[in-house]
Amino acid sequence: TLFRSVFARKPLTDGEVKQFLTSLDKASAILGEGRAQAVEDLLLSMESNLEMLGITGVEDQLQDDVTSSLETLGMCGIKVWMLTGDKVETATCIGRSTLLIPRHSEIFEFLARTSSQAEKLLTEMESRFGAASFGGSNSMNVQIKWALVMDGTCLALCLTPELEQKFANIARLAHSVIVARCSPTQKAAVVCVIQKYSDTSVRTAAIGDGGNDVSMILAANLGIGVEGLEGKQASMAADFSITKFSHCMRLIMWHGRNSYIRSCRMSQFIIHRGIIYSVVQTVFSLIFQGSTMSVFNGYLLMGYATIFTMAPVFALVLDEDHFESDISEFPQLYKELLKARSMNVRSFLQWVWISFFQGGLMMYLAIELFEEELFQIVAITYTALLITELVIVAAGLHFRILWKQRRLHLLLFAAAEAFSVLAFFFAVMVLPNTIDRKFFFSSLFWSKTGIICAASIGPILVLFLLMKYIVFRKSTDVHRSEER
């Protein structure tokens, strides 16, 4: 963007100066809405017949890869708003050069000076773009790409308690929003309004590089500061600090996506670990006529919740389900997160069903296979429970991707699994009163325990493979053919 400044002069006599100042005082004394227009007309009349002295130009270049970054964010399903202190013309020019305003899209310039005008324009926007976005009768199922451009004065009118909800609901329909001459307070207010009137699943991220962006960064769910020529105030106040705007792509698409998926999977395994123990405890109590005695003593219960299963479950934070190059090349993989398939009611019920199935089957087979050694049910169920949990955690790992991309992560996960197994065997050796060592190391114990583990794990793995490579794959192929 080239910022141009023109220097000019106009010789004035004493009488012209006195006449101008008198007219200016009269215009400034006008009460009502006509004062601003009167002052502006007076200044325009003075800025005529000027003698140009010179012109200067300062080029404010954008950082590298800004255009491609903004385009990729849009493909990820992220709405991008630009809140700047530049003039409307400059902000619009930047929006076009960065493709924040797409080609062949409609630009709606929000020009209002009163609350009534602002409400009228919001109603017009709702009638023009609202029906198309929600599939109205006149939309013909064609979604119109449009960008909203406004200045700080119009924004102040839209952020009043009477209009802020209507503004937030309509502005979210735009492909992008550009607000020029925006003050730091207004930037933070925009973030707060969007959070207030959006769905609870909506999250906001604010990216800034100057001290005037600090309030916006603090108001957003995620603050990203860019270290630039304007100092480090924004980066110091932000949650994450980057040196270039384009670096936010890897931060959001790669690290953000992995963080979300890993958190969901770890939560699911922790839920599974707790519910399957509850099922075992319930069946145990029913067998012994509703006894309130715990199936495992304090040492085993503490080990199951911490030492024996903690390392593999927390090692899931090292897992990666896609190559990093694929995530960068296909932003639609990030957009899939908007469907909330990683953690929703359906996935929760699936893990509840798996826990009930495995816990119930485990206790049933333990009673049937070890009918004569039923007093050893603690060692039987505990070993089967631990092996089942470790195998289920390992089955969710993407070994091929980790082997090619993060081999160290794979080795750390293997070390975590080995540590859990060795810690369990060590506990058996040092706690002889809890588990009978002679029975534990017998071939009968391990052969029948292996049958229990295979019966509780095998059907789940088969069902998982069928869903992954047949059911979901067919639905994905159909969806892609429809898009084509």
C-alpha positions as CSV (number, residue, x, y, z in Angstrom):
1,T,0.0,0.0,0.0
2,L,1.4,3.4,-1.0
3,F,0.5,6.2,1.5
4,R,0.7,9.6,-0.4
5,S,0.9,13.1,1.1
6,V,0.5,16.3,-0.9
7,F,2.0,19.6,0.4
8,A,0.4,22.8,-0.8
9,R,0.0,26.4,0.3
10,K,-2.5,29.3,-0.3
11,P,-1.6,32.9,0.5
12,L,-4.3,34.7,2.6
13,T,-4.8,38.3,3.5
14,D,-5.7,39.4,7.0
15,G,-9.3,40.0,6.0
16,E,-9.6,36.5,4.5
17,V,-8.2,35.0,7.7
18,K,-10.6,36.9,9.9
19,Q,-13.6,36.0,7.7
20,F,-12.6,32.3,7.8
21,L,-12.2,32.3,11.6
22,T,-15.6,34.0,12.0
23,S,-17.3,31.5,9.7
24,L,-15.6,28.7,11.6
25,D,-16.9,29.9,14.9
26,K,-20.4,30.2,13.5
27,A,-20.3,26.7,12.1
28,S,-19.0,25.3,15.3
29,A,-21.8,26.9,17.2
30,I,-24.5,25.1,15.3
31,L,-26.4,22.7,17.5
32,G,-27.6,19.4,16.0
33,E,-26.5,17.2,13.1
34,G,-25.7,20.0,10.7
35,R,-22.6,21.2,12.6
36,A,-20.2,18.6,11.2
37,Q,-21.4,19.2,7.6
38,A,-21.1,23.0,8.0
39,V,-17.5,22.7,9.2
40,E,-16.6,20.3,6.5
41,D,-18.0,22.5,3.8
42,L,-16.1,25.5,5.2
43,L,-12.8,23.6,5.1
44,L,-13.4,22.4,1.6
45,S,-14.0,26.0,0.4
46,M,-10.7,27.0,1.9
47,E,-8.8,24.0,0.3
48,S,-9.2,25.4,-3.2
49,N,-6.8,27.2,-5.6
50,L,-3.8,25.8,-3.8
51,E,-0.3,26.0,-5.0
52,M,1.3,22.5,-4.8
53,L,4.7,22.4,-3.2
54,G,5.5,18.7,-3.5
55,I,4.2,15.1,-3.0
56,T,5.6,12.2,-0.9
57,G,4.9,8.5,-0.9
58,V,5.6,5.9,1.7
59,E,5.1,2.2,0.8
60,D,3.8,0.0,3.5
61,Q,4.4,-3.5,2.3
62,L,2.6,-6.6,3.6
63,Q,4.6,-9.4,5.0
64,D,5.4,-12.5,2.9
65,D,2.7,-15.1,2.4
66,V,-0.1,-13.0,3.9
67,T,-2.4,-13.5,1.0
68,S,-1.9,-17.3,0.9
69,S,-2.3,-17.5,4.7
70,L,-5.6,-15.6,4.6
71,E,-6.9,-17.7,1.8
72,T,-5.9,-20.9,3.6
73,L,-7.7,-19.8,6.8
74,G,-10.8,-19.3,4.7
75,M,-10.5,-22.8,3.4
76,C,-10.2,-24.1,6.9
77,G,-13.7,-22.6,7.7
78,I,-12.3,-19.7,9.7
79,K,-14.0,-16.3,9.4
80,V,-11.4,-13.5,9.1
81,W,-12.2,-10.0,10.2
82,M,-9.7,-7.1,9.7
83,L,-9.9,-4.3,12.3
84,T,-7.5,-1.5,11.5
85,G,-6.9,2.1,12.2
86,D,-6.3,3.0,8.5
87,K,-8.7,4.9,6.3
88,V,-11.6,3.1,4.6
89,E,-10.0,3.4,1.2
90,T,-6.7,2.0,2.4
91,A,-8.4,-0.9,4.3
92,T,-10.4,-1.8,1.2
93,C,-7.3,-1.7,-0.9
94,I,-5.5,-4.1,1.5
95,G,-8.5,-6.4,1.5
96,R,-8.5,-6.6,-2.2
97,S,-4.7,-7.2,-2.5
98,T,-4.9,-10.0,0.2
99,L,-8.0,-11.5,-1.3
100,L,-9.8,-10.9,2.0
101,I,-12.4,-9.5,-0.4
102,P,-12.7,-12.3,-3.0
103,R,-12.8,-11.5,-6.7
104,H,-16.3,-11.0,-8.1
105,S,-17.7,-10.7,-4.6
106,E,-20.1,-7.9,-3.5
107,I,-18.9,-5.2,-1.2
108,F,-21.5,-3.7,1.2
109,E,-20.3,-0.3,2.4
110,F,-22.0,0.4,5.7
111,L,-22.5,4.2,5.7
112,A,-24.6,5.5,8.6
113,R,-24.4,8.5,10.9
114,T,-27.4,7.9,13.1
115,S,-28.9,4.9,14.9
116,S,-31.9,4.9,12.7
117,Q,-29.8,4.8,9.6
118,A,-27.7,1.9,11.1
119,E,-30.8,-0.1,11.9
120,K,-32.2,0.5,8.4
121,L,-28.9,-0.7,6.8
122,L,-28.8,-3.8,9.1
123,T,-32.4,-4.7,8.0
124,E,-31.4,-4.2,4.4
125,M,-28.4,-6.5,4.8
126,E,-30.6,-9.1,6.5
127,S,-33.1,-9.1,3.7
128,R,-30.4,-9.3,1.0
129,F,-27.9,-11.7,2.4
130,G,-29.7,-13.5,5.2
131,A,-32.2,-15.4,3.1
132,A,-29.4,-16.6,0.7
133,S,-27.2,-17.8,3.6
134,F,-30.0,-19.7,5.3
135,G,-31.5,-21.1,2.1
136,G,-34.5,-18.9,1.7
137,S,-37.1,-19.2,-1.0
138,N,-35.5,-16.5,-3.1
139,S,-32.0,-17.7,-2.7
140,M,-32.1,-20.5,-5.3
141,N,-29.6,-22.4,-3.1
142,V,-26.9,-20.0,-4.2
143,Q,-24.8,-18.6,-1.4
144,I,-23.6,-15.1,-2.1
145,K,-20.1,-14.1,-1.2
146,W,-20.0,-10.6,0.1
147,A,-17.8,-8.5,2.3
148,L,-18.8,-5.9,4.8
149,V,-16.8,-2.6,5.0
150,M,-17.4,0.0,7.6
151,D,-15.6,2.6,9.7
152,G,-15.3,3.2,13.5
153,T,-18.2,5.7,13.6
154,C,-20.6,3.2,12.1
155,L,-19.3,0.5,14.3
156,A,-20.0,2.5,17.4
157,L,-23.6,2.8,16.3
158,C,-23.9,-1.0,15.7
159,L,-22.4,-1.8,19.1
160,T,-25.1,-0.1,21.1
161,P,-27.2,-2.4,23.3
162,E,-30.2,-2.1,20.9
163,L,-28.3,-3.2,17.7
164,E,-25.3,-5.3,18.8
165,Q,-27.1,-8.6,18.6
166,K,-28.6,-7.9,15.2
167,F,-25.2,-6.7,14.0
168,A,-23.4,-9.8,15.3
169,N,-25.9,-12.2,13.7
170,I,-25.7,-10.5,10.3
171,A,-22.0,-9.7,10.2
172,R,-21.2,-13.4,10.8
173,L,-22.9,-14.2,7.5
174,A,-20.3,-12.2,5.5
175,H,-17.3,-13.8,4.0
176,S,-15.1,-11.2,5.6
177,V,-15.5,-8.0,7.6
178,I,-13.3,-4.9,7.3
179,V,-13.5,-2.2,9.9
180,A,-11.5,1.0,9.3
181,R,-10.6,3.8,11.7
182,C,-11.2,1.3,14.6
183,S,-10.0,2.3,18.0
184,P,-8.4,-0.2,20.5
185,T,-11.5,-0.2,22.6
186,Q,-13.7,-0.9,19.7
187,K,-11.5,-3.9,18.6
188,A,-12.0,-5.5,22.0
189,A,-15.7,-4.7,21.9
190,V,-16.1,-6.5,18.6
191,V,-14.5,-9.6,20.0
192,C,-16.8,-9.5,23.1
193,V,-19.9,-9.0,21.1
194,I,-19.1,-11.9,18.8
195,Q,-18.5,-14.2,21.8
196,K,-21.7,-13.0,23.5
197,Y,-24.1,-13.7,20.6
198,S,-22.4,-16.8,19.1
199,D,-22.9,-20.4,19.8
200,T,-20.9,-21.8,22.8
201,S,-18.8,-23.8,20.4
202,V,-17.5,-20.7,18.6
203,R,-14.0,-19.6,19.6
204,T,-12.3,-16.3,18.7
205,A,-8.6,-15.7,18.0
206,A,-7.1,-12.2,17.8
207,I,-3.8,-11.5,15.9
208,G,-2.1,-8.2,16.4
209,D,1.4,-6.6,16.2
210,G,1.0,-3.3,18.1
211,G,0.2,-1.9,21.4
212,N,-3.3,-0.8,20.1
213,D,-4.1,-4.6,19.7
214,V,-3.4,-5.6,23.3
215,S,-7.0,-5.1,24.4
216,M,-8.3,-7.2,21.5
217,I,-5.8,-9.9,22.2
218,L,-6.8,-10.1,25.9
219,A,-10.5,-10.2,25.1
220,A,-10.3,-13.1,22.6
221,N,-10.2,-16.8,23.5
222,L,-6.8,-17.1,21.9
223,G,-4.3,-14.2,21.6
224,I,-1.5,-14.3,19.0
225,G,1.1,-11.5,19.1
226,V,3.3,-10.8,16.1
227,E,6.7,-9.3,16.9
228,G,7.2,-6.4,14.5
229,L,8.6,-2.9,14.2
230,E,5.9,-1.5,16.5
231,G,7.5,-3.3,19.5
232,K,6.7,-6.4,21.5
233,Q,3.7,-5.2,23.5
234,A,1.3,-7.5,21.6
235,S,3.5,-10.5,21.8
236,M,4.0,-10.0,25.5
237,A,0.3,-9.9,26.2
238,A,-0.6,-12.8,23.9
239,D,-0.9,-16.5,24.6
240,F,1.4,-17.2,21.7
241,S,4.1,-15.1,20.0
242,I,5.2,-15.4,16.4
243,T,7.6,-13.4,14.3
244,K,5.6,-13.4,11.0
245,F,1.9,-13.5,10.3
246,S,2.3,-16.6,8.1
247,H,3.6,-18.6,11.1
248,C,0.0,-18.6,12.5
249,M,-0.8,-21.2,9.8
250,R,1.3,-23.9,11.4
251,L,0.3,-22.8,14.9
252,I,-3.4,-23.1,14.1
253,M,-3.6,-25.9,11.4
254,W,-1.0,-28.2,12.8
255,H,-0.4,-27.6,16.5
256,G,-4.0,-26.5,17.2
257,R,-5.5,-29.4,15.3
258,N,-3.3,-31.9,17.0
259,S,-4.0,-30.4,20.4
260,Y,-7.7,-30.7,19.9
261,I,-7.6,-34.3,18.7
262,R,-5.2,-35.5,21.3
263,S,-7.2,-33.9,24.1
264,C,-10.4,-35.6,22.8
265,R,-8.7,-39.0,22.5
266,M,-7.1,-38.8,25.9
267,S,-10.4,-37.8,27.5
268,Q,-12.1,-40.8,25.8
269,F,-9.5,-43.3,27.1
270,I,-9.7,-41.9,30.6
271,I,-13.5,-42.3,30.5
272,H,-13.1,-45.8,29.2
273,R,-10.6,-46.6,32.0
274,G,-13.0,-45.4,34.7
275,I,-16.2,-47.0,33.3
276,I,-14.8,-50.4,32.6
277,Y,-13.5,-50.6,36.2
278,S,-17.0,-49.6,37.4
279,V,-18.6,-52.4,35.4
280,V,-16.1,-55.0,36.9
281,Q,-16.8,-53.7,40.4
282,T,-20.6,-53.9,39.8
283,V,-20.5,-57.5,38.6
284,F,-18.2,-58.4,41.5
285,S,-20.7,-57.0,44.0
286,L,-23.6,-58.8,42.4
287,I,-21.7,-62.1,42.5
288,F,-21.1,-61.8,46.3
289,Q,-24.7,-60.8,47.1
290,G,-24.3,-57.1,46.9
291,S,-21.1,-56.8,48.9
292,T,-19.7,-53.3,49.2
293,M,-16.1,-54.7,49.3
294,S,-13.8,-53.4,46.6
295,V,-12.7,-56.0,44.0
296,F,-9.2,-54.6,44.2
297,N,-7.3,-53.4,47.3
298,G,-5.9,-49.9,47.6
299,Y,-2.5,-50.7,46.1
300,L,-3.9,-52.2,43.0
301,L,-6.6,-49.6,42.6
302,M,-4.0,-46.8,42.9
303,G,-1.7,-48.5,40.5
304,Y,-4.5,-49.0,37.9
305,A,-5.3,-45.3,38.0
306,T,-1.7,-44.1,38.0
307,I,1.4,-46.1,37.4
308,F,0.2,-49.0,35.3
309,T,-1.9,-47.0,32.8
310,M,-0.9,-43.4,33.2
311,A,2.2,-43.4,31.0
312,P,0.5,-45.0,27.8
313,V,-2.6,-42.8,28.1
314,F,-0.6,-39.6,28.5
315,A,1.8,-40.7,25.7
316,L,-1.2,-40.2,23.3
317,V,-0.1,-36.6,23.2
318,L,2.7,-37.8,21.0
319,D,0.4,-39.3,18.4
320,E,-0.2,-37.7,14.9
321,D,-3.0,-38.9,12.6
322,H,-1.8,-37.2,9.4
323,F,1.5,-36.1,7.9
324,E,2.2,-32.4,8.5
325,S,2.6,-31.9,4.7
326,D,-0.9,-33.2,4.2
327,I,-2.4,-30.8,6.7
328,S,-0.7,-27.9,5.0
329,E,-1.8,-29.1,1.5
330,F,-5.4,-29.9,2.4
331,P,-7.0,-27.4,4.8
332,Q,-10.2,-29.3,4.6
333,L,-8.7,-31.7,7.2
334,Y,-8.8,-28.9,9.7
335,K,-12.3,-28.0,8.6
336,E,-13.4,-31.5,9.6
337,L,-13.0,-30.4,13.2
338,L,-16.0,-28.2,12.9
339,K,-18.2,-31.3,12.7
340,A,-17.1,-32.2,16.3
341,R,-16.8,-35.9,15.5
342,S,-13.8,-36.3,17.8
343,M,-15.8,-35.6,20.9
344,N,-19.6,-35.5,20.9
345,V,-22.5,-37.4,22.4
346,R,-22.2,-40.2,19.8
347,S,-18.5,-40.8,20.5
348,F,-19.2,-40.7,24.2
349,L,-21.9,-43.3,24.0
350,Q,-19.6,-45.5,21.8
351,W,-17.0,-45.6,24.5
352,V,-19.6,-46.2,27.2
353,W,-20.8,-49.2,25.2
354,I,-17.3,-50.5,24.7
355,S,-16.6,-50.2,28.4
356,F,-19.8,-52.1,29.3
357,F,-19.1,-54.7,26.7
358,Q,-15.5,-55.4,27.7
359,G,-16.1,-55.2,31.5
360,G,-19.2,-57.5,31.4
361,L,-17.6,-60.0,29.0
362,M,-14.4,-60.0,31.0
363,M,-16.2,-60.9,34.3
364,Y,-18.4,-63.5,32.6
365,L,-15.4,-65.3,31.0
366,A,-13.4,-65.1,34.2
367,I,-16.3,-66.9,36.1
368,E,-16.7,-69.5,33.4
369,L,-13.1,-70.3,32.7
370,F,-11.8,-70.0,36.3
371,E,-14.7,-71.6,38.0
372,E,-12.5,-73.8,40.2
373,E,-10.1,-70.9,40.9
374,L,-12.8,-68.3,41.6
375,F,-11.0,-67.1,44.7
376,Q,-8.2,-65.9,42.3
377,I,-10.7,-63.5,40.6
378,V,-8.7,-60.5,41.7
379,A,-5.5,-61.5,39.8
380,I,-7.6,-62.7,36.8
381,T,-9.7,-59.6,36.3
382,Y,-6.9,-57.2,37.2
383,T,-4.5,-58.7,34.6
384,A,-7.1,-58.8,31.9
385,L,-8.2,-55.3,32.7
386,L,-4.7,-53.9,32.5
387,I,-3.8,-55.8,29.3
388,T,-7.1,-54.7,27.7
389,E,-6.5,-51.1,28.5
390,L,-2.9,-51.1,27.2
391,V,-3.9,-52.8,23.9
392,I,-6.9,-50.4,23.4
393,V,-4.6,-47.4,23.8
394,A,-2.0,-48.9,21.5
395,A,-4.6,-49.7,18.9
396,G,-5.5,-46.0,18.5
397,L,-2.0,-45.1,17.7
398,H,-1.0,-44.3,14.1
399,F,2.2,-46.3,13.9
400,R,3.0,-45.8,10.2
401,I,2.8,-42.0,10.4
402,L,4.9,-41.9,13.6
403,W,7.5,-44.2,12.1
404,K,8.0,-42.0,9.1
405,Q,7.5,-38.6,10.7
406,R,8.2,-38.8,14.4
407,R,10.1,-42.0,15.2
408,L,11.2,-40.7,18.6
409,H,7.6,-40.3,19.6
410,L,6.9,-43.9,18.6
411,L,9.9,-45.1,20.7
412,L,8.7,-43.0,23.7
413,F,5.2,-44.6,23.4
414,A,6.7,-48.1,23.3
415,A,8.8,-47.2,26.3
416,A,5.7,-46.1,28.2
417,E,3.9,-49.4,27.4
418,A,7.0,-51.4,28.5
419,F,7.2,-49.4,31.7
420,S,3.6,-50.2,32.5
421,V,4.1,-53.9,32.0
422,L,7.4,-54.0,34.0
423,A,5.9,-52.0,36.8
424,F,3.0,-54.4,37.0
425,F,5.3,-57.5,37.2
426,F,7.4,-55.7,39.8
427,A,4.3,-55.0,41.9
428,V,3.4,-58.7,41.7
429,M,6.8,-59.6,43.0
430,V,6.8,-57.1,45.9
431,L,3.1,-57.6,46.8
432,P,2.7,-61.3,47.3
433,N,-0.3,-61.0,49.6
434,T,-2.3,-59.3,46.8
435,I,-1.6,-61.6,43.9
436,D,-0.6,-65.3,44.2
437,R,2.8,-65.4,42.4
438,K,2.7,-69.2,41.8
439,F,-0.8,-69.0,40.2
440,F,0.2,-65.8,38.3
441,F,3.2,-67.4,36.6
442,S,1.4,-70.6,35.7
443,S,0.6,-71.5,32.1
444,L,-3.1,-72.1,33.0
445,F,-3.4,-68.5,34.2
446,W,-1.9,-67.0,31.1
447,S,-3.7,-69.2,28.6
448,K,-7.1,-68.5,30.0
449,T,-6.3,-64.8,30.6
450,G,-5.2,-64.6,27.0
451,I,-8.6,-66.0,25.9
452,I,-10.4,-63.4,28.0
453,C,-8.3,-60.5,26.6
454,A,-8.8,-61.8,23.0
455,A,-12.6,-62.0,23.5
456,S,-12.9,-58.5,24.9
457,I,-10.4,-56.8,22.5
458,G,-10.9,-58.7,19.2
459,P,-14.5,-57.7,18.4
460,I,-13.8,-54.1,19.2
461,L,-10.8,-54.1,16.8
462,V,-12.7,-55.8,14.0
463,L,-15.6,-53.4,14.4
464,F,-13.2,-50.5,14.4
465,L,-11.5,-51.7,11.2
466,L,-14.9,-52.2,9.5
467,M,-16.0,-48.7,10.4
468,K,-12.8,-47.1,9.3
469,Y,-12.1,-48.8,6.0
470,I,-15.6,-49.8,4.8
471,V,-18.4,-47.7,6.3
472,F,-16.7,-44.4,6.7
473,R,-14.7,-44.8,3.5
474,K,-17.8,-45.4,1.4
475,S,-19.5,-42.4,2.9
476,T,-16.4,-40.2,2.2
477,D,-16.3,-41.4,-1.4
478,V,-20.0,-40.6,-1.9
479,H,-19.5,-37.1,-0.3
480,R,-16.5,-36.4,-2.6
481,S,-18.4,-37.5,-5.7
482,E,-21.3,-35.2,-4.8
483,E,-18.9,-32.3,-4.4
484,R,-17.5,-33.0,-7.8
